[in-house]
Amino acid sequence: MKYRIVEQTRPGGMLAQVYREVLVPAFPPEELESEESLAETLETGLGSLLVAVDDTGRPAAAAFGHWWEASRVQMLANLAVKPGTRGHGLGGRLLRDAVDAWRERYDPCLIVAEIESPDARMVHEDYGDPRRRLGFYESAGARVLDLPYFQPGIGGASRRVQGMLLLVIHADPTFTPERLDRLSGKLLRAFITEYLAAAEGEPANDWDAKALFRAFDREGGIPMGRWGTRP
């Protein structure tokens, strides 16, 4: 089976089919925004949906990205491959195409992604093996940030997802000025402030948020590397 990758930057099109057939089966409900929310992101010009379609025109894999304009950070919000097509390099191809498209279009400071930590207290094995998922991203060059990270709650702080990792897929060298294994905390602070406010609807000032923001102020920047070698 041959696949071609197409990009959609406006609502409609393949979004509904991709959402139902590719994204919903791959993510726990608390980790996936609604179809309406993804459509709104596309409508504002801040979203990008890349879809791998087969010879019949059906979606086999998809990547959805959100551009955070104020902080100039591109987030890979979701990447999923249908079970029957996994293990053939389609996910890696889709990730490479997405990163290339976003770097050319936005010239981002960062491209990041968030995934479940393999040692999280709650692991949703019905949605895939978190160790294999982490291995996929690390084999593509992603680095894990040493942070007490949680996914902002979709619809409010009470819906946060704990036990998550924030990965760096691409970093502009400007933000790793001293060491390539450290990232500027100032940039991350700007991004997470923007992300939290948009997801939860209000500024975050609770214990978990404060712990995360304290980590941004670490002297020398935020360490990043392979998950098993973090401090």
Secondary structure, 3 states (H helix, E strand, C coil): CCCEEEEECCCCCCHHHHHHHHHHHHCCHHHCCCHHHHHHHHHCCCEEEEEEECCCCCEEEEEEEEEECCCCEEEEEEEEECHHHCCCCHHHHHHHHHHHHHHHHHCCCEEEEEEECCCCCCCCHHHCCHHHHHHHHHHCCCEEECCCCCECCCCCHHHCECCEEEEEEEECHHHCCCCCCEECHHHHHHHHHHHHHHHHCCCCCCHHHHHHHHHHCCCCCEEEECHHHCC
